[in-house]
Amino acid sequence: MILTNCAACAAPLAHDAPRCVRCKLRYCNKTCQHDHWRRGHKQMCKKIHRGGNAEQYHADKKYKEAVAVAVEACADDINLAIALHNNLKFAEAQKLLRERIPDCERSLGRNHELSLRFPWLYANCLCDNVDASLADLVEAVEVLESVVKSWKRVMGERHPEMANVLNASQRAREQLRNRRAASD
């Protein structure tokens, strides 16, 4: 990311515009540079320099802002799915989660805690739905087995939620065994 506006007045800049010697922020002229220094750049200059100079500092800042927005959106979706689940609206919760799992994984990465919680909650919705078919229970078991592996790898076996993930997986396997026994 190349900064193309003056840090002091936001005017468009030429490529050879004056820069701060330490952090490489760009300015229209020396007047803008001195004005910006007096208005607080003095306190930020070292921090920007340590962050990889102006372009990297601002790119990192934008990235952190984007991740924060993505985390908030994913957390909102999980909270909505939990509310639907708690109100026994399993089909709606499943639909929401199926649609949002890829978005959350894409925006936060597959190893983010929220990305791991989405399929776990989805499988719980499948198991808790009294109208779940045999295929739904098979899917729940497969999803939870994948969640257990991922959770162990990413969060570690000592994570406080690990017992809940394992219990959900065991419960899904028991439900599947009972459903198969009942249909035989």
Secondary structure by P-SEA (a helix, b strand, c coil): cccccccccccccccccccccccccccccaaaaaaaaaacccccaaaaaaaccaaaaaaaaaaaaaaaaaaaaaaaaaaaaaaaaaacaaaaaaaaaaacaaaaaaacccccaaaaaaaaaaaaaaaacccccaaaaaaaaaaaaaaaaaaaacccccccaaaaaaaaaaaaaaaaaaaaaaac
